[in-house]
């Protein structure tokens, strides 16, 4: 038996309340008989006897039952909404966690779209679409009543239901491929546009707007073509369905009138049958009208099912003792996420707690890839990274994150205040935030801003300069006195004051016994490092001391120059 996924758990939670909703649907559909029976009594009893008392009594009973019908419909709707909320509570955290992992495993895997898939399923489960499925089992009862009135009327209602249901199936098979193609094309166009718009400055300044706009139009056009083809087919089917529905409604009255003339049924039965058939066809028509929403929910279900099948969740791990900072990389081999290209091969080295390592090498040598593996961002294909002797995969991710600081090449801050970004959006104490800012040399800069630590940085920190983002990112990496800090080109966007602050921050971390890994080409930072690891083409060229690297006859730092922006793309 396949293991139970969070999606299965969410459906199980919904199923419990769904059974209650189904019971409400039984009562509601029974009350659907009120209107046709009332009409039958009016035509066959009240008009014939002209008895006002009878009219008053059956009208009062009908009114009461219709009020009950309305109350039950209202309760059913509220129950479904709350069932949807519970469905979302079970699923949302798991979806977000796996979306983050999917993004790391495959940057082009569409992680940003799976976050909305849970909403699509929930909207279907709590909307009018699911009600059609709840009401559908009662359709045979309405048709059965039509048969009781007269076989001709029953066969007409049955045939009409079959035709309309067949049209719904035809709509499904006729548009399934086009809708899937349209959805894929829409995601491709959105993903391309998102990547392009992140570089709006480059596009505008170098006249690339028209060329890239055309590429987006090509992707967008593919979506429009597939959607138009699906809409054309669906539109034709829906038009035929509406026309057939009108013909069917008229036919039931025509045949009913004929049978009434032949005195095989009463005029009341003729009207009641017309209403009854409308009730029988209503769930089928609702299903046809909600078909697009059903298709969207089903596709979202397939994507989430695949997500939970391919992206494992975090295993429950026992909390290990607070790490001291010992780090060992053993026979590490790694791939670029989303590819089968090995980028690191058989990497071996070890650091004692409190040691500082300078990681150097030419562009594309694998420096940023290595620190991503050390930080646990990328998984190893072979070999392992150990912290205090424990495989990094054996650590509870939340626990380890409290003792690890990471500053990537491209620093991204999140919408919120400076204080929230430094504290990693935890409810950290102000003293810890200020301590990290002072160690990173950014405290005075923050205080000079009108709102200080409460300054809103905007999405991706767009309210700050590149150097300011990098220094706040450094403070974030140092927050909470982590035992291991990884800095990937921490001086890429820094001016002289920023570099001085960085130099002092590294010295302060050394003094505190923090293990520090620096990707750098700056001589002043090399001089305060204890060890140096030289990478070339994804393999270790040397694991030595900075002094050996800086010797005139050794591979000097000038022999492996690296523009920061290129390394962020290639490493």
C-alpha positions as CSV (number, residue, x, y, z in Angstrom):
1,X,0.0,0.0,0.0
2,X,1.3,3.4,-1.0
3,X,2.1,5.7,2.0
4,X,-0.5,8.3,2.9
5,X,0.3,11.7,1.5
6,X,-0.8,15.1,3.0
7,X,-3.2,15.3,0.0
8,X,-4.8,12.1,1.1
9,X,-5.0,13.4,4.7
10,X,-6.7,16.6,3.5
11,X,-9.2,14.6,1.5
12,X,-9.9,12.4,4.5
13,X,-10.5,15.5,6.6
14,X,-12.9,16.8,4.0
15,X,-14.6,13.4,3.5
16,X,-15.8,13.3,7.1
17,X,-17.7,16.6,6.7
18,X,-18.6,15.7,3.2
19,X,-20.7,12.8,4.5
20,X,-22.6,15.3,6.6
21,X,-23.1,17.5,3.6
22,X,-24.4,14.5,1.6
23,X,-27.0,13.9,4.3
24,X,-28.1,17.5,4.0
25,X,-28.3,17.0,0.3
26,X,-30.7,14.1,0.8
27,X,-33.1,16.3,2.8
28,X,-32.7,19.2,0.4
29,X,-33.5,17.0,-2.6
30,X,-36.5,15.5,-0.9
31,X,-37.8,19.1,-0.4
32,X,-37.4,19.7,-4.1
33,X,-40.6,17.7,-4.5
34,X,-42.5,20.5,-2.6
35,X,-42.9,22.8,-5.6
36,X,-44.3,20.3,-8.1
37,X,-46.6,18.7,-5.5
38,X,-47.9,22.1,-4.6
39,X,-48.5,22.8,-8.2
40,X,-50.2,19.4,-8.6
41,X,-52.6,20.2,-5.7
42,X,-53.4,23.7,-7.0
43,X,-54.4,22.4,-10.5
44,X,-56.1,19.2,-9.5
45,X,-57.7,20.0,-6.2
46,X,-58.0,23.7,-5.5
47,X,-59.1,24.9,-8.9
48,X,-61.5,22.0,-9.2
49,X,-63.1,22.4,-5.8
50,X,-62.6,26.2,-5.4
51,X,-61.9,25.5,-1.7
52,X,-60.1,28.5,-0.2
53,X,-59.4,26.7,3.0
54,X,-57.5,23.9,1.2
55,X,-55.6,26.6,-0.7
56,X,-54.6,28.3,2.5
57,X,-53.5,25.2,4.3
58,X,-51.4,23.7,1.5
59,X,-49.9,27.2,0.9
60,X,-48.9,27.4,4.5
61,X,-47.4,23.9,4.5
62,X,-45.5,24.7,1.3
63,X,-44.2,28.0,2.7
64,X,-42.9,26.2,5.8
65,X,-41.2,23.5,3.8
66,X,-39.6,26.1,1.5
67,X,-38.2,28.0,4.5
68,X,-36.8,24.7,5.8
69,X,-35.3,24.1,2.4
70,X,-33.6,27.5,2.5
71,X,-32.2,27.0,6.0
72,X,-30.8,23.6,5.0
73,X,-29.2,25.1,1.9
74,X,-27.6,27.8,4.0
75,X,-26.3,25.3,6.5
76,X,-24.9,23.1,3.8
77,X,-23.1,26.0,2.3
78,X,-21.6,27.0,5.6
79,X,-20.5,23.4,6.3
80,X,-18.8,23.2,3.0
81,X,-16.9,26.5,3.6
82,X,-15.6,25.3,6.9
83,X,-14.7,21.9,5.4
84,X,-12.7,23.8,2.8
85,X,-10.9,25.8,5.6
86,X,-10.0,22.5,7.3
87,X,-8.8,21.1,4.0
88,X,-6.6,24.1,3.5
89,X,-5.2,23.9,7.0
90,X,-4.1,20.3,6.5
91,X,-2.6,21.0,3.1
92,X,-1.2,24.6,3.0
93,X,2.0,24.1,5.1
94,X,2.9,20.9,3.3
95,X,2.4,22.5,-0.1
96,X,4.6,25.5,0.8
97,X,7.4,23.3,2.2
98,X,7.5,21.1,-0.9
99,X,7.3,24.1,-3.2
100,X,10.5,25.4,-1.6
101,X,12.1,22.1,-2.1
102,X,10.9,21.8,-5.7
103,X,12.4,25.2,-6.4
104,X,15.8,24.0,-5.1
105,X,15.6,20.7,-6.9
106,X,14.4,22.1,-10.2
107,X,14.4,25.9,-10.6
108,X,12.2,25.5,-13.7
109,X,9.8,23.0,-12.1
110,X,7.0,25.6,-11.7
111,X,7.2,25.7,-7.9
112,X,5.4,29.1,-7.9
113,X,2.3,27.6,-9.5
114,X,1.7,24.7,-7.1
115,X,1.0,27.1,-4.3
116,X,-2.3,28.0,-6.0
117,X,-3.3,24.3,-6.7
118,X,-4.6,23.8,-3.2
119,X,-6.8,26.8,-3.7
120,X,-8.2,25.5,-6.9
121,X,-9.2,22.2,-5.3
122,X,-10.7,23.9,-2.3
123,X,-12.7,26.3,-4.4
124,X,-14.2,23.4,-6.3
125,X,-14.9,21.4,-3.1
126,X,-16.7,24.4,-1.5
127,X,-18.5,25.8,-4.5
128,X,-21.5,25.0,-6.6
129,X,-19.5,22.5,-8.6
130,X,-19.3,19.9,-5.8
131,X,-23.0,20.5,-5.1
132,X,-23.9,19.1,-8.5
133,X,-22.1,15.9,-7.6
134,X,-24.0,15.8,-4.2
135,X,-27.3,16.3,-6.0
136,X,-26.6,14.0,-8.9
137,X,-27.5,10.7,-7.0
138,X,-31.1,11.9,-6.6
139,X,-31.7,12.5,-10.3
140,X,-33.1,8.9,-10.7
141,X,-35.7,9.6,-8.1
142,X,-37.1,12.6,-10.0
143,X,-37.1,10.5,-13.2
144,X,-38.8,7.7,-11.3
145,X,-41.6,10.1,-10.3
146,X,-42.0,11.1,-13.9
147,X,-42.5,7.4,-14.8
148,X,-45.1,7.2,-12.1
149,X,-47.0,10.0,-13.7
150,X,-46.8,8.4,-17.1
151,X,-44.3,6.2,-19.0
152,X,-44.0,8.6,-21.9
153,X,-43.1,11.4,-19.5
154,X,-40.6,9.2,-17.8
155,X,-38.9,8.1,-21.0
156,X,-38.7,11.7,-22.1
157,X,-37.1,12.9,-18.9
158,X,-34.7,9.9,-18.9
159,X,-33.7,10.5,-22.5
160,X,-33.2,14.2,-21.9
161,X,-30.9,13.5,-18.9
162,X,-28.9,11.0,-20.9
163,X,-28.4,13.4,-23.8
164,X,-27.3,16.3,-21.6
165,X,-25.0,14.1,-19.6
166,X,-23.5,12.8,-22.8
167,X,-22.9,16.3,-23.9
168,X,-20.9,16.9,-20.7
169,X,-18.8,13.9,-21.4
170,X,-18.3,15.0,-25.0
171,X,-17.2,18.4,-23.8
172,X,-14.7,16.7,-21.5
173,X,-13.1,14.6,-24.2
174,X,-13.3,17.3,-26.9
175,X,-11.5,19.9,-24.9
176,X,-9.2,18.0,-22.5
177,X,-6.1,18.1,-24.7
178,X,-6.5,21.8,-25.6
179,X,-7.2,22.9,-22.0
180,X,-4.1,21.0,-20.8
181,X,-2.0,22.6,-23.6
182,X,-3.4,26.1,-22.7
183,X,-2.6,25.6,-19.0
184,X,1.0,24.5,-19.8
185,X,1.5,27.4,-22.3
186,X,0.1,29.9,-19.7
187,X,2.5,28.7,-17.1
188,X,5.4,28.9,-19.5
189,X,4.5,32.5,-20.5
190,X,4.1,33.6,-16.9
191,X,7.4,32.0,-15.9
192,X,9.2,33.7,-18.8
193,X,7.6,37.0,-18.1
194,X,8.5,36.8,-14.4
195,X,12.2,36.1,-15.2
196,X,12.3,38.9,-17.8
197,X,10.7,41.5,-15.6
198,X,13.2,40.9,-12.9
199,X,15.8,42.4,-15.3
200,X,13.6,45.4,-16.4
201,X,16.6,47.8,-16.1
202,X,18.7,45.8,-18.5
203,X,15.8,45.4,-21.0
204,X,15.0,49.0,-21.1
205,X,18.5,50.4,-21.2
206,X,19.8,48.1,-24.0
207,X,16.7,48.1,-26.2
208,X,15.7,44.5,-25.6
209,X,12.1,45.2,-24.9
210,X,10.7,44.5,-28.4
211,X,12.7,41.3,-28.9
212,X,11.8,39.8,-25.5
213,X,8.3,41.0,-25.8
214,X,8.0,39.1,-29.1
215,X,9.2,35.9,-27.3
216,X,6.6,36.4,-24.6
217,X,4.0,37.0,-27.3
218,X,4.9,33.6,-28.9
219,X,4.4,31.8,-25.6
220,X,1.2,33.8,-24.8
221,X,-0.1,33.2,-28.3
222,X,0.3,29.4,-27.9
223,X,-1.9,29.7,-24.8
224,X,-4.5,31.8,-26.7
225,X,-4.6,29.4,-29.6
226,X,-5.1,26.3,-27.4
227,X,-7.7,28.1,-25.3
228,X,-9.6,29.4,-28.4
229,X,-9.7,26.0,-29.9
230,X,-11.1,24.6,-26.6
231,X,-13.6,27.4,-26.2
232,X,-14.8,27.0,-29.8
233,X,-15.6,23.3,-29.2
234,X,-17.1,23.9,-25.8
235,X,-19.1,26.8,-27.1
236,X,-20.6,24.7,-29.8
237,X,-21.5,21.9,-27.4
238,X,-23.0,24.3,-24.8
239,X,-25.1,26.0,-27.6
240,X,-26.5,22.7,-28.6
241,X,-27.1,21.8,-25.0
242,X,-29.1,25.0,-24.4
243,X,-31.1,24.5,-27.6
244,X,-31.9,20.9,-26.7
245,X,-32.9,22.0,-23.2
246,X,-35.5,24.4,-24.6
247,X,-36.8,21.8,-27.0
248,X,-37.0,19.3,-24.2
249,X,-38.9,21.7,-21.9
250,X,-41.4,22.4,-24.7
251,X,-41.7,18.7,-25.5
252,X,-42.6,17.8,-22.0
253,X,-45.4,20.3,-22.0
254,X,-46.6,19.3,-25.5
255,X,-46.7,15.6,-24.7
256,X,-48.3,16.4,-21.3
257,X,-50.9,18.4,-23.0
258,X,-51.7,15.6,-25.4
259,X,-51.9,13.1,-22.6
260,X,-54.2,15.5,-20.7
261,X,-56.5,15.9,-23.7
262,X,-56.6,12.1,-23.9
263,X,-57.4,12.2,-20.2
264,X,-54.5,9.9,-19.4
265,X,-53.1,12.5,-16.9
266,X,-54.5,15.6,-15.3
267,X,-53.3,19.2,-16.2
268,X,-51.7,19.3,-12.7
269,X,-49.5,16.3,-13.5
270,X,-48.5,18.0,-16.8
271,X,-47.2,21.1,-14.9
272,X,-45.7,19.0,-12.1
273,X,-43.8,16.8,-14.5
274,X,-42.4,19.9,-16.2
275,X,-41.1,21.1,-12.9
276,X,-39.9,17.6,-11.9
277,X,-37.9,17.2,-15.1
278,X,-36.3,20.6,-14.5
279,X,-35.2,19.4,-11.1
280,X,-33.9,16.2,-12.6
281,X,-31.8,18.1,-15.2
282,X,-30.6,20.7,-12.8
283,X,-27.6,18.8,-11.4
284,X,-26.6,17.7,-14.9
285,X,-26.7,21.3,-16.2
286,X,-24.8,22.5,-13.1
287,X,-22.1,19.9,-13.8
288,X,-21.8,21.2,-17.4
289,X,-21.7,24.8,-16.3
290,X,-18.9,24.0,-13.7
291,X,-17.0,21.8,-16.0
292,X,-14.0,24.2,-16.4
293,X,-13.7,24.5,-12.7
294,X,-13.8,20.7,-12.4
295,X,-11.1,20.3,-15.0
296,X,-8.9,23.0,-13.2
297,X,-9.4,21.2,-9.9
298,X,-8.5,17.8,-11.4
299,X,-5.4,19.2,-13.1
300,X,-4.4,20.8,-9.7
301,X,-5.0,17.4,-8.0
302,X,-2.7,15.7,-10.6
303,X,0.0,18.2,-10.0
304,X,-0.2,18.0,-6.3
305,X,-0.2,14.2,-6.4
306,X,2.9,14.3,-8.5
307,X,4.5,16.9,-6.2
308,X,4.0,14.8,-3.1
309,X,5.2,11.7,-5.0
310,X,8.4,13.3,-6.2
311,X,9.3,15.8,-3.5
312,X,9.8,14.1,-0.1
313,X,8.7,15.9,3.1
314,X,10.9,16.5,6.0
315,X,11.3,13.5,8.2
316,X,10.7,13.8,11.9
317,X,14.2,14.0,13.4
318,X,15.2,14.0,17.0
319,X,16.8,17.3,18.0
320,X,20.6,16.8,18.2
321,X,22.8,18.6,20.6
322,X,23.7,22.2,19.7
323,X,26.5,22.0,17.1
324,X,30.0,23.2,18.0
325,X,30.9,24.0,14.4
326,X,33.0,21.0,13.2
327,X,32.5,20.5,9.5
328,X,33.5,17.6,7.3
329,X,32.9,17.2,3.5
330,X,33.4,13.5,2.5
331,X,33.6,12.4,-1.2
332,X,30.9,14.9,-2.1
333,X,29.5,14.7,-5.6
334,X,26.7,17.0,-6.7
335,X,24.6,17.8,-9.7
336,X,23.2,21.1,-10.9
337,X,19.4,20.9,-9.9
338,X,17.2,20.0,-12.8
339,X,20.1,18.6,-14.8
340,X,22.2,15.4,-14.9
341,X,25.4,17.5,-15.1
342,X,27.9,16.8,-12.3
343,X,29.3,20.0,-11.0
344,X,31.3,18.8,-8.0
345,X,33.3,15.6,-7.9
346,X,34.8,13.9,-4.9
347,X,35.2,16.9,-2.7
348,X,37.0,16.2,0.6
349,X,38.1,18.5,3.5
350,X,37.4,19.1,7.2
351,X,37.3,22.1,9.5
352,X,37.6,22.3,13.2
353,X,35.1,24.4,15.2
354,X,36.1,28.1,14.9
355,X,38.3,27.7,11.8
356,X,37.9,30.1,8.9
357,X,38.1,28.7,5.4
358,X,38.7,30.8,2.2
359,X,37.1,29.1,-0.8
360,X,38.8,30.3,-4.1
361,X,38.9,29.3,-7.7
362,X,38.1,30.6,-11.2
363,X,34.5,31.3,-12.3
364,X,32.5,28.2,-12.9
365,X,34.8,26.1,-10.7
366,X,31.9,25.1,-8.4
367,X,32.4,27.4,-5.4
368,X,28.8,28.6,-5.0
369,X,27.7,25.0,-5.7
370,X,29.8,23.7,-2.9
371,X,28.5,26.2,-0.3
372,X,25.0,25.4,-1.3
373,X,25.6,21.8,-0.5
374,X,27.2,22.7,2.8
375,X,24.2,24.9,3.6
376,X,21.9,22.0,2.8
377,X,20.3,23.9,-0.1
378,X,21.3,21.3,-2.7
379,X,21.3,17.6,-1.9
380,X,24.4,15.5,-2.6
381,X,24.3,12.7,-5.2
382,X,27.1,10.9,-3.5
383,X,29.2,11.5,-0.4
384,X,28.0,13.6,2.5
385,X,28.4,16.8,4.5
386,X,28.8,16.3,8.2
387,X,28.2,18.8,11.0
388,X,29.7,17.7,14.3
389,X,29.9,14.2,12.9
390,X,26.2,13.9,11.9
391,X,25.1,13.7,8.3
392,X,23.4,17.0,7.4
393,X,20.3,15.1,6.3
394,X,20.0,13.7,9.9
395,X,19.6,17.2,11.4
396,X,16.2,18.6,11.9
397,X,16.1,21.4,9.3
398,X,14.4,23.9,11.6
399,X,16.9,23.2,14.4
400,X,20.0,23.3,12.2
401,X,18.8,26.6,10.6
402,X,19.0,28.3,14.0
403,X,22.8,27.5,14.2
404,X,23.7,28.2,10.6
405,X,24.1,31.5,8.8
406,X,24.1,31.8,5.0
407,X,24.7,34.8,2.8
408,X,24.2,33.8,-0.9
409,X,25.7,35.8,-3.8
410,X,22.4,37.3,-4.8
411,X,21.0,38.6,-1.6
412,X,17.2,38.7,-1.5
413,X,15.3,40.3,1.3
414,X,11.6,39.8,1.9
415,X,8.7,42.3,2.2
416,X,8.7,43.4,5.8
417,X,10.9,45.6,8.1
418,X,14.6,45.6,8.4
419,X,14.3,44.1,11.9
420,X,12.1,41.3,10.6
421,X,14.5,40.4,7.9
422,X,17.5,40.4,10.3
423,X,15.6,38.2,12.8
424,X,14.6,35.8,10.0
425,X,10.9,36.7,10.6
426,X,11.0,35.1,14.1
427,X,9.8,36.8,17.2
428,X,13.4,37.5,18.1
429,X,14.3,39.9,20.9
430,X,15.4,43.4,19.9
431,X,18.8,43.0,21.6
432,X,19.6,40.0,19.4
433,X,18.6,42.0,16.2
434,X,20.7,45.0,17.2
435,X,23.7,42.8,18.2
436,X,23.7,41.2,14.7
437,X,23.4,44.6,13.1
438,X,26.3,46.0,15.1
439,X,28.5,42.9,14.3
440,X,27.7,43.4,10.6
441,X,28.5,47.1,10.8
442,X,25.1,48.1,9.6
443,X,23.6,49.5,12.9
444,X,24.5,53.1,12.2
445,X,23.3,53.0,8.6
446,X,19.9,51.7,9.8
447,X,19.6,54.4,12.5
448,X,20.1,57.1,9.8
449,X,17.0,56.0,8.1
450,X,13.8,57.9,9.1
451,X,12.1,54.8,10.4
452,X,15.2,52.9,11.6
453,X,14.7,49.2,12.1
454,X,11.0,49.6,11.2
455,X,11.9,50.6,7.7
456,X,9.9,48.6,5.1
457,X,12.4,47.1,2.6
458,X,9.8,46.1,-0.1
459,X,9.8,42.9,-2.2
460,X,13.4,41.7,-2.7
461,X,14.6,44.6,-0.7
462,X,13.9,47.0,-3.6
463,X,13.8,50.0,-1.2
464,X,17.5,49.5,-0.5
465,X,20.7,49.7,-2.5
466,X,22.6,46.5,-3.4
467,X,25.3,47.3,-0.8
468,X,22.7,47.9,1.9
469,X,20.9,44.6,1.0
470,X,24.2,42.8,1.3
471,X,25.1,44.2,4.7
472,X,21.6,43.5,6.1
473,X,21.9,40.0,4.6
474,X,25.2,39.7,6.5
475,X,23.4,40.7,9.7
476,X,20.7,38.1,9.0
477,X,23.4,35.5,8.6
478,X,25.0,36.4,11.9
479,X,21.7,36.7,13.8
480,X,21.4,34.4,16.8
481,X,25.2,33.6,17.1
482,X,25.2,30.7,14.6
483,X,28.0,28.1,14.9
484,X,28.6,27.9,11.2
485,X,28.4,31.0,8.8
486,X,28.7,30.7,5.0
487,X,29.4,33.9,3.1
488,X,29.4,33.6,-0.7
489,X,31.1,36.7,-2.2
490,X,30.0,38.9,0.8
491,X,31.8,41.9,-0.6
492,X,30.5,41.8,-4.1
493,X,28.5,45.1,-3.7
494,X,30.3,46.7,-0.9
495,X,32.2,50.0,-0.8
496,X,35.3,50.6,1.2
497,X,33.3,51.2,4.4
498,X,31.3,48.1,3.8
499,X,34.4,46.0,3.3
500,X,35.9,47.3,6.5
501,X,32.8,46.4,8.3
502,X,32.8,42.9,6.7
503,X,36.5,42.4,7.7
504,X,35.7,43.3,11.3
505,X,32.6,41.0,11.3
506,X,34.7,38.0,10.2
507,X,37.2,38.8,12.9
508,X,34.4,39.0,15.5
509,X,33.1,35.7,14.4
510,X,36.5,34.1,14.6
511,X,36.9,35.5,18.1
512,X,33.5,34.0,19.1
513,X,34.6,30.5,17.8
514,X,32.3,30.5,14.8
515,X,33.3,28.3,11.8
516,X,33.3,30.6,8.8
517,X,33.4,29.7,5.1
518,X,34.2,32.6,2.7
519,X,34.0,32.6,-1.0
520,X,36.4,35.5,-1.8
521,X,39.2,36.9,-3.9
522,X,40.1,39.7,-1.6
523,X,43.6,39.5,-0.2
524,X,42.6,41.3,3.0
525,X,40.0,38.6,3.8
526,X,42.4,35.8,2.9
527,X,44.9,37.0,5.5
528,X,42.4,36.4,8.4
529,X,41.5,32.9,7.2
530,X,43.0,29.7,8.7
531,X,42.6,27.4,5.7
532,X,42.1,27.8,1.9
533,X,40.4,25.5,-0.5
534,X,41.2,25.9,-4.2
535,X,38.6,24.5,-6.7
536,X,39.0,24.1,-10.4
537,X,36.4,22.5,-12.7
538,X,34.5,21.0,-9.8
539,X,37.4,19.3,-8.1
540,X,39.8,20.2,-5.3
541,X,43.1,21.6,-6.6
542,X,44.5,22.3,-3.2
543,X,43.6,22.4,0.5
544,X,46.2,24.4,2.2
545,X,46.8,27.7,4.1
546,X,46.2,31.2,2.7
547,X,49.9,31.8,3.1
548,X,50.7,29.1,0.6
549,X,48.3,30.6,-1.9
550,X,49.7,34.1,-1.5
551,X,53.3,33.0,-2.1
552,X,54.7,34.3,-5.5
553,X,55.2,30.7,-6.8
554,X,51.9,29.3,-5.7
555,X,48.6,29.8,-7.6
556,X,48.0,33.4,-6.6
557,X,44.7,35.0,-6.1
558,X,45.3,37.0,-9.2
559,X,45.4,33.8,-11.2
560,X,41.8,33.1,-10.5
561,X,40.0,36.4,-10.9
562,X,36.2,36.3,-10.8
563,X,33.6,38.9,-11.5
564,X,30.8,38.4,-8.9
565,X,28.0,38.7,-11.4
566,X,29.4,35.9,-13.6
567,X,29.9,33.5,-10.7
568,X,26.3,33.9,-9.6
569,X,25.2,32.6,-13.1
570,X,27.8,29.8,-13.5
571,X,28.5,28.5,-10.1
